[in-house]
Amino acid sequence: MPELDFTGLSAAAEAAFKPHFEQVATRARRRRRRHRILAVTTVALLVTGSGVAVAARHDDSGAPAARFGADRTPDFIPTPGATPTADPGPGRQALTGRPAVGDLTHVYLRWTECRSGCPLRWAGTDDGGRHWRTGPLPVPDDAMVDLRSAGPRTMVAWYQSRSAPVPQRWIASADGGATWREVTPRRVDALPAGWRVLGQQPGPSDVPLVAVDPATGDIAQLARRSTLRDAAVVESVPPAAGLWVSGRTGQHVGDGGRIIWTGGAVDVSRDGGRTWSRHEFPDDLTASDDIGGPAVATHDGHTVYAVGRVRGALVVWRSTDGGGTWARAAGTARVGERTVRAAVRPDGVLVVQAGISAGEDPLMFASSDGGTTLRPAPLGPGADPRPVPGGYAQTGWPDSKGAWLSTDGVTWTWLDPPELP
């Protein structure tokens, strides 16, 4: 597990608003990877003269590129966010969490400000960001909190106090934050159809998958954990495509006792997690050195891609029978050790992003021929979307605190976090 890294957080923020595991782990591994990526990119520039990084900024694929407003660059290229509240006053510090998107008009987030204590609160919009409401989160001030949305008016959050020896707990609101209640997850053999599956860290190898009723906030949890190692649930696939989990099949101990994961594989369930089918890929195919195996991309659950890297080269596998059989596609590119994300747009275009932060010098690719060719494409959102009612959402958390929203997965608009009082 990557080391925890709280560099840059103030003492007050550390005491009352500890980031959740995913944020801390992501920041830690990005700090380690920046030095490696810089060396790889420099070598590429010296060898080719112009470099892959420069060529990848131009789209000659023939596939429509993602479109977004000129007022905001992609999440993984840091830019200034919302303007701070005017005259914040001495000692004031407002911190916001990852956006939780219920649909294209209902978006929520957690936040806190530190004056006398640091109480945790929520903020939400019902009209796509024109107006925001806010209220208290009924959790201890020192709690670790992960706020999620399961529907337009439904939020859930797990929390755990850092000072009291109590297990993780859940709360839910089904009326947009007006009222909250404690929820106890119900153990099930299969997750109910139509409930929103939550991606969490630690992943399904350690904690069984959970799903939330978008109408009530009730929570169901599988009775069994994933048998893959270092696994992650794939959140970018539509619910009708089934449950997909990506992970590893083996491990060995490297220098200094470090665990090195081996063997990329994907599991798919068509019955809510009651039964699973697995496919293992050769050559340690992976999209990340830290969590999960290959990146899984599908729009209809029938044509499915498993995308990752092998020895620094991008590799694409394609299935046309829902993951039953697979064939390697010809498309490839040099991506070094960059983290890989992939998705299939509603128009059938496979979108691949290599590098999830500005420090990785991200590259973008698109394929409209089933992965036979991977053409460089302009940087933009679309490779890591989450299906929501009415369209798609993608965040750049933790590098960016807002969210991209789209009705069609091609044209995107940016929603900035609010100026909180």
Secondary structure, DSSP 4 states (H G I P E B T S, - for coil): -PPP--TT--HHHHHH-PPPHHHHHHHHHHHHHHHHHHHHHHHHHHHHSS-HHHHTTS--SSSPPPEE-TT---TTS----SPPPSS--TT--EEE---EESSSS-EEEEEEE-SSS--EEEEEESSTTSS-EEEE-SS-TTEEEEEEEEETTEEEEEEEESSS----EEEEESSTTS--EEE-PEEESSPPTTPEEEP-SS-TTTS--EEE-TTT--EEEESS--SSEEEEE--SS-GGG-EEEEEEEEEEE-GGG-EEEEEEEEEEESSTTSS-EEEE-STT-BS-SSS-SSEEEESSSSSEEEEEEETTEEEEEEESSTTSS-EE-S---B-TT--EEEEE-TTS-EEEEE-SSGGG--EEEEESSTTS--EE----S-SS-EEETTEEEEE-TTT-SSEEEESSSSEEEEEPPP---
